[in-house]
Amino acid sequence: MMRLILLPCTALFVPHTCVPSAPSSLTPPEHWPNTGFVCLEDGCQPGPLMCCVCKEYGKHQGHKHTILEAEANQIRASILDMAHCIRTFTEEVSDYSRKLVGIVQQIEGGEQIVEDSMGMAHTEHVPGTAESARSCVRAYFADLHETLCRQEEMALSVVDAHVRERLIWLRQQQEDMTILLSQVSTACLHCEKTLQQDDCRVILAKQEINRLLETLQKQQQQFTELADHIQLDAGIPVTFTKIIRGFLSVLGFNVETVEYKNLKFTIWDVGGKHKLRPLWKHYYLNTQAVVFVIDSCHRDRLMESHSELAKLLTEKELRDALLLIFANKQEVPGAVSVEEMTELLSLHKLCCGRSWHIQGCDARSGMGLHEGLDWLSRQLVAAGVLDVA
């Protein structure tokens, strides 16, 4: 059915479906042969195709539009770009997956086909990086075990030499005591005989008796000094044992549990030698405090101390640990002062965001040690820590 629409300058027969009415989601099929435009309005995107009549008089009247062929070519170009991006992304993912497989194979190792000198192919086990790392660790600790065995032999030889010297000295003292007892017994017998004689002989023996008494007094004084020396010297083996333990602690294998100000400290004494520093990380877990000791007399090694301390403070296991720095040997003339060391090590910057304290001390005299431990105890008590590792 057709109807006539009168316009100011012309009259056209317009199909019923092009008259503004209920919009359809797609352009009707009968318009497709004449479709040459695409509507660019957002509200018309479900059915953007339009013919000349729709463009001028239908639901697309006054809308922005473009030529169908140009829009289709632009969409094709976008699809091609997208397809290229997808191919590139797929290649990147595939390449990354291949790298992951290769890395896993490098870590785990496995069987690999190789050719020998005769050109014969055979299967050979290729160790992975994990196995190589384990081998390095085993080799390191085997070397460390060998070093410890040598150190043990050296320490035992020193102990044996010390014991031999002590036994020789003690046996000599035994002989001296035997001679002394014999002399004392002789003097006692002489005194008893003199007491049994008459007055004249007692008077005549006075000078000899006085000489014997003086000799006995000197021997008694020497014996008292010797006894005191032996009593004091009895502590030498204990002191020597402590020296040996201190020697072993330098190797990084000493642990002590001590109590201070109602706090129980479990202290790991790790060595500072270069070859032992990689082992420090094995002691970081569950550490509440770090005590870092610096030799104040070695000004030329302060930068090395700064470097090691900086690496130490970057460990995530120690991010909440307290830091106590002992500037040792402060009583030695020419030692770096606490203030200068704080400046040289940039401690305010290095320890920013962390509870820290630097304390001057002298390990031999004990100066400053209690002050440093007092600070550490207060910090731990404030944090609610009773047992400290």
C-alpha positions, 0 to 999 in steps of 0.5 A: 500500500502506498500513500502520498506525502505533500512536500513544499517543492516536490512529491515523492512516493515513499515506501511504508517501511521508510516512514518513521515508525517502530524502528527495526534492528536491521535495515529491511532486506528490500533496502539492501540493493539501494544501501550505500550509507552507514549511520554513525550515531550510537543509538543506531549501531544495532542497525546502522545500514541505510539507503538514500531515502532512510538517510533523508526522510527515515529514522536516520534523518539528520544523523551523521553518516559515511559511505558504506564501502569506506566504512567496510574497508575501515572495519576490514583494516581494523580486523587485519590489524587485530589479526596481526596483533593476535598473531604477534601476541600468540607468537610472544606467548609461544616463545615465552612458553618455550623459554619456560620449558627450556628453563625448567629443563635447565634446572631439572636436567635430563637425558640428552642424545649426543654423538660420540667420536665415532658418530654413534648416537647415545643417550647421556645424562646432562645435569641441571643447574639444581644438581650443579648447585647441590654439588657446589654446596656439597663441595663447599661444606666438604672443604669446610669440613676439611678445614674444620678437621685441620683446625681441630688437629691444630687445636688438639696439638696445642692442647696436648702441648699445653698439657705436657708443659703443665704436667712437666711443671707439676711433676717438678713441683712434686719433686720440690715438695718432696725435698721441702717435706724432707727439709721440714722433717729434718728441722723438726727432728733437730728441734725435738733433739734440742728440746731434750738437751740440757740448758747449756746445749739449748743456749749453744743451739740457739743460733742454729735453731734461729737459722732453721726457723728463718729457713722454714719461714722463707720456705713457708712463704714460698710455699704459700705463693706457690700454692696461690699460683697453683690455685690461680693457674688451675683456671688456665685449662678452663680459659684455654677451653674458652679460647678454643671455643672462641676460635671455633666461634669465629668459624660461625658455628657457635651458639649460646643461650644467656640471660640478661635483665630477665631476658633469655638471649639465643645468640648466634656468633657468626664469623666475619671472614669473607668466605663465611659471609655467604653463610650469614643468610642461614641465620636470618630466619626468626631473628629479632635483633642484629648486633654488628661489631665494627673495629674502630681502629681500622678506618680503612675498612669502614667502607667495607663495613658499610657495604656489608651492613647495607646488604644485611639490612636489605634482607627481608627476613631482617626487615623488623629486626633491631640493630645494635652497632658496637664501635669496638676498641674506643679506648685505643688512641686514634680510634674512630669516634662514635659520632664520626663513624655514624657520619662515615657510615651514613647510619641515619640514612642507611637505618631509616625506618628501623630501630637502631643504636650505635654504642662505643665500647671496648670488649677487653675492659667491658666499657660500653657493653652493658649500655648497649645491651641495656638499650637492646633489652629496653627495645625488646621489652617494649616490643613484648619479646621475652625470648630473643634469638 
